[in-house]
Amino acid sequence: MKNVNIPVQSAFKTKILKWRKKSVGEKVFLVVFFLYFVFQAVIQIIPFLWVINNSLKTLPEFSQNSFSITSSWQFVNYIKVFDQFIVNGVVGYGEMLFNSLWQTFVYLFVNLFSSMLIAYALAKFNFPGKNVLYGLMIFVQTIPVIGTGAAGYKFRYQLGMVDNPWLMWISWAVGFDYSAFLMYGTFHGVSNSYAESAEIDGANEWHILFKVVFPQIFPLILALMVTNFIGRWGDYSTAQIYLPSYPNLAYGMYLFQLGSSWAQDGKVVYFASIILSALPGVVLYALFQKTIITNVSLGGLKG
């Protein structure tokens, strides 16, 4: 039986040799750089651990000292979320979870689909106004979102989109966003040979896009789905401003936090709801971290 530790030992020795070859200045820089990121990681992880700790306490225990390590381990708080987490008097955790799901997945579909169509057309076709549209796509990225908030709300209100999920999805088909910019770079890197062969065999443009080109850029699509999912899952402003009658988990936690002092076990249940709501994003990012880093980096490079 082969010793499985040999490759590990060899890699470790290689790193040691590389470290010894570095100058004193390089070693000092790397050590300082490493300590800085350790410090940043600790700063980021402490609040998360604080929330987990307080989600497992009783309300009196939390009231006495929120920084003490729990001794009660109240896992039942996570079950209480589904009974006590209620906002506006009628909307419970289950309904808010459903709202988060449909708002997130509808947004992902219409946004990425529209971005893909625009990016594909700009990358693979020549037509009048192409450079203008590409310049518009870059220009849109430079406009602060907050600067267009009032005009955007008035426009949607006049079209009857506000608090109307049957029409609100239309505004999510943006197309000229960061996803389109990344797809544009990736489409440029896709060879035209397969598309030309499919065209010779009689395939139309839709078949070429979805059966020839799409499989080649699917890793980027997957990475964008995960990153956009995380961003949309934690988005409370859209529900607060445009869909107030359909609160998602992010907006619901904001509303519940305002009145948690009046709810039974309010604070500890609120902390438990934060952990439950954060789990999907944490799990997805942990599973697809390598895919995200690799494809988002490559997608930004113009072929």
Secondary structure, DSSP 8 states (H G I E B T S, - for coil): ---THHHHHHHHHHHHHHHHHS-HHHHHHHHHHHHHHHHHHHHHHHHHHHHHHHHTS-HHHHHH-TTS--SS--TTHHHHHHHH-EETTTEEHHHHHHHHHHHHHHHHHHHHHHHHHHHHHHHH---TTHHHHHHHHHHHHHS-GGGGHHHHHHHHHHTT-TT-HHHHGGGG---SSHHHHHHHHHHHHS-SHHHHHHHHTT--HHHIIIIIIHHHHHHHHHHHHHHHHHHHHT--HHHHHT-TTS--HHHHHHHHHHHGGGSTTHHHHHHHHHHHHHHHHHHHHHHHHHHHHHHHHHHTS--
